[in-house]
Amino acid sequence: MLVLSRRRNEKIVIGEDITITILEVRGDQIQLGIQAPRHIPVHRYEVFRAIQDGLTGPATGQDPEDPSS
């Protein structure tokens, strides 16, 4: 695992197509902006796992951890 320190408005580039920007740091939370081509799915880890486990489909956009979605 690569561990990086970044400040607000700094970026991380993955390959040639993906850019992650630190938008805000508030306490123990950060807000990220992820720019990637449409054909590359981007999910929070828990949503990705649910998709992998077959609990929800990628087209539904539902989060099994959040009953309001």
N, C-alpha and C positions, 0 to 999 in steps of 0.2 A: 504494500500500500504506500503510495506517495502521499506525504502530508505537507501541505502548503499553508503558509500564513498569508492572508490577503486583507486588505482594508477596503472600505467602502469605495465603490466605483472602479476597483481593480478587477482584472479579468484573468481567466484561465482558458487556455485553448486546448482542445482535444482533437487531434488529427487536424485536418484542414477545414472541417465542416461544423464543428461544435465550439461555441463560445459560452462560457459561464461568467456572469458578471455579479459581483457582490453589490446588491442594491441598498441594503440597510442592515445594520447590526444593532440589535436592541436586547440588552441583557444577554441571556443564553440562547437567543434565537437570531438567525440570520435570514435575510430574504435574498433569494437568488433569482437571477434572470437567465434563462437558458435559451440560446438561439441554436437551432439545429434544423436540418432539412426535414421536410414533412414526412419523408419515408422512414425516418428514424423515430421510433416511439420513445417518449420520455414519460416516465411514471415515478411517483414516490415508491419507495421500496415496498411498503405494505400493499400497495395496489398491484405492483408487479407480482408479488408473491401470490396474491389472490387470483390473478389472471393465470399464473402458472399452475395453481392448485385447482383451477376450473370453477372457482366460486363466483366469478363475474367475467363477462366478456369485454374485450377492449372497446367494443362499439357502444357499450352501455354507459361507460363513464361513471359507474357506481362504485363507491368505496364501501366494502363490507364492514369496515370499522365505523362508518358514519351512517346511521340509519336515515339521516335527512337527505342523503344524496340520491 
